[in-house]
Amino acid sequence: MLRQQQKTDTKMKKILTLAAAVLLTLSGAMAQNAFKGIVKYKVESTGTVSVDLPEEARTAEIRVSGNDMFTKSAIFCGGMTEAVLVQNLTSTSCQNLSMYLNYFRSQDFEFTYQGTGKILVKNTAKESDFDSVDIPDTEPGHFYYEYVDGETKTIAGMTAKKMIRHSYDDEGVDHQMVMWYSDEIGPKINILFGGIKGMPLECTMEVGEGRAITYTATEIVNGKVKEADFLLPDGYETLSEEEMETLGNELNDAIELMQEE
């Protein structure tokens, strides 16, 4: 009877130990994804050659709710993108091609697409897409992330960890980009920033000819976001993959013809 009781107690201890481990794992996963708030940044020219940043581009912000993010800031959208919504591993960007389409149309180029040029572009990644992103790869045109153990600094009141993005050109030269990030907020795979393990708090980007731009988190505001803060702007239309491919090919053809003239 005593042996039976001991066996039962041992089995119960194993079950409780396993349950505790599961809870710890879940709480760790939830801790990163539980943050709701706004990360605010300053954006500065930091190279040896100055970049003239317009006033509206000197600050930026990202709204965060667990694995979801939303931004309209130029430093994070870039180019023709006016807003980006990230929902876990799916991103939806608002691309405004109207200026380019209107110009080419004024030059008598014709396009199959007849819309305004304000288009929603959706992309969905898989976790497996990022399985090898931190494995060293020195092939020309390739890159990888090096997460540096034990090196931290405080940014906007948070502990930031160091990550180095290594990328190699055709001559095999390693072009390094240092990013300081927090794995306490944001998605565990942040597709807005190439799949890094959290939210960037500081990063310097070389943009050529001695010019560089640095964005640095200045304030992390807890809690002040709601569902309406993650709504995409009105006036954008969704195209099929085939329609997007056709439009892209026709735009490239128009650009090539303009360059030949």
N, C-alpha and C positions, 0 to 999 in steps of 0.2 A: 504493500500500500504506500509506504514511504517513497520507494523507488518510483512508483507511478506518479506520485505527487511531484517529485523532483523533476521527472521528465516533463510533466505538464508545465511546471514553473520555468524550466529551461526553454521550452517551446514558446511560452508566452513572452519571455524576455527577448527572444529572437524576433518575434512579431513586432514587439514594441520598439526594438532597435531599428528594424526596417521601416516602420511607420515614421519614426523620428527622422530618419535619413531622408525619406520622401518629403516630409514637411519642410526640412531644411532646404532641400533642393528647390521646392516650389516657392518658398519664401524668398530665396535668392533670385530666382527668375522673376518673381513678381516685383522685387525691390527695384530692379532696373526699369521695369515697364510701368511702375505705378506713378511716376512723376507726371503732373499736369501743371503747365505753366508756360512762361515765355522766356526764351533766352535772348538777351539783347547784346548787340555787338557794336564796337566802333570799327571803322574801316579806314586804314591809313596807307599812304604811299611811304614805303620804307626802303626803297632801293637807292643806289647811288645816283640814278637819274629819276627825277620826279615824275609821278603820274598825276595829271590834273583830274581829280575826282570831283564830279558835280556834287553839290550840297546834299542832294537826296540819296547819293550813293555812299555817304560817309557814315551812315548808321545802317544797321540791319537787325532783323529779328526772325526767330523761328518759333512758332507756336507748337507746343508739344502736348500730347495726351496719350500716355502709354507708348504704343508702337506707331501712333499716328503723328504726322508733322505737317505743317503748312507754312509756306513762306512766299512772299512777293518781292523779297529783297534782291536787287540786281546781282550782288556778289554771289548769291547761291543759285539764282536762276540763269542769268547770263543770256547773251544773244537775243534771240527772238522770243524767249520764254518770259511770260508775264506773271505766272504763278505756278507753284508746284504743290500738289497734295500727295503725301505718302501715307499709305495705309498698309502697315506691316511690310510686305515684300512687293507691293504694287504701287507704282507712281503714276500720277496723272498730271500732265503738264499742259498749260495753256500757251500754245504757240501762236504768235501773231505774225503771219506772213504777208499781211495786207500791203505793207509798204513796198515789198519786193514785187508782189503780183501786180500792183497798180503801176509800178514803173515799167515792168516788162510789157504789160498790156498797152501802155502808152507808146511803146516802141513796136507795136503791131505783132507781138508774140501772142500766140493762142495757146490756151490750156484746156485740157479736158474738164478740169475742175472749174466750176463757175461761181463758187461761193466767195465770201468776203476775205477769206484767208485766216480767219480766227478759228483755230482747230484744236481739239482735245487729242492729245497723244497719250495713250496708256501702255505701260509696260509692266509685266509681271516677271519677277525673278524667282528662282528656287534657292533654298538654303545651300544645296549642293553646288550652286554656281560659285560659292565663296569658300569651298572646302580647301582649296589650294592657294588662297590669296596670301597666306603668311608663310608659304614655303619658298625659300630663296630660288629665284629664277633670273639668271643673268643674260638670257637670250635678247638680242637686239629687238626693241619694240615691246618687250615684256616688262612687267613690274611686279613687285611684291611688297608686303607690309612687314616691317620689323617692329614688334612690340617690345619696348625696352623695359626690362625688369628693374625695379628699385629706383627709378628716376622720376621724381614728381615735382610739381610746384603748385602753388595756390593761385587760382584765377577766379575772380568773381566769387570768392568765398568757398570755392570747391577745390578738392584735390584733383589735379589734372595729371594724367599719365602720358608718357611720351611714346609716340609712334613715328617711325621714319618710313616714308614711301620711297623705295628704290626703283628707279626706272632707267633703262639702258637704251642709248641711241645706237645707230648703225656702227659706230666706232667702238662700242662697248663701254662708253663713258657712263658712269653712274650719276644720274641727276637726282639728288636727294631733296625731299621735301619733308620738313619736320612739322608734325601736328601734335598738339596737346589736347587730350580728350578726357571725358569723364564716362565711365561705364556705369554710373549711378543713375543716369537719366538717358532717355531716348531708347530707340530700338537696339536690341543686341546685335542685329545686322542692319546697319544704317545705309540703305541703298541710295539715299540722297548724296552720300559722301563715299561712294564706292565700296560700301560693305564694311566700313570700320566698325569696331565693337563699342559703339556708344555715340556720344554727342561731342563734336569738336568744340573746343573752347578757345583755341588759338592756332593759327596757321599762317605761314608766309608762303605766297605763291610767286615764283619768278615768272615774269611775263616778257622777258627778252630785253636785250640791249641795256642791261643794268637796271631795269625797272622791276619793282616788286610791290606787291600789295599784301598787307597783313590785316587779318580780321581777328579781333580779340573780344571775348565775352566781357562785358562790363557789369551786367546785372542779370541775376536769375530770379524771376518773379514766380512765386509758387501760387498755383490755384486759379489765376485770373484768366481762364479760358472756358469757353462753352462751345456747344456744337456749332453754333452759327459762325464761330471763328474759323471753321474748317470748310466753309462752303466755297466752291469755285465761283469765280465771277460769271455773270450771264453773257450770252452772245457768242458762245463757242459751240462748234458742231463736231460731231464724231464722224470720222471717215473709216471705211473698212481698210484692212491691210492692203488690199489691191489698189484702192483709191489713193492711199498714202504713197505707195510705191510708184504709181503712175505720176503723181504730182511731183515727187522727188526727182524722178528721171527727167521730167519735162523742165523742171527748174534748172537742173544741172546742164541740160542741153542748151537752155537759153543763156546761161552764164558762159558756157564754152563759146557759143557763137559771138557773144558780146566781146569776149577776150580776143577773138580772132580778128575783129574789125579794127 
